């Protein structure tokens, strides 16, 4: 069988790019395409000269190539991250090479039974595109779900009102003495409403620890969402300091 050097370069480069991409994704590292390409170029260069290396040194060359390929796209990473990626890269190399041998075997043991040059590259590029498409679709789904949790709310007291970006948060399990849900709002954004009726204090647990928040009564909250307008009356609110993205945290219910 004649093997063209162009096919060897293309197959090895695309497969090494796929291995680098999957390794970084599985290790939740930042995907740097330039480093992936440099790693793939190094692996391809070794593959080209590998037939010229004496068989006695081939195991050592394989191990060194594995270490350097992972090191190239793991620069400035911790030793722990490097070792995790090294393990993942080795497992993926073994698994994918075995899978491709099965799929592309030209004899009766092969599933597809093709041996033309560039077949490995074709499957590698197709796999990369599929991974990218799945990731994009997953991102769109997560973004849509996040948008569904964000609404606009209007807090009303007498003839005064303020509009706030609000968030439905499943983690907000606060309830008042009636068992009704307690909203958390930004104290600074309520200043235009004037003095609100005080309603004691509440100790809450946050990511930064335990805090005591002042409670007030809000006469009316209008929530505007895709489903229409929802009105809450006589709402207990805990006063806190919230980021600009949302100034009102609503119970998920």
Beta strands, then each sheet from edge to edge (+ up, - down):
strand 1: 150-157
strand 2: 160-169
strand 3: 183-186
strand 4: 197-206
strand 5: 209-225
strand 6: 228-240
strand 7: 248-251
sheet 1: 4+ 5- 1+ 2- 7- 3+ 6+
end
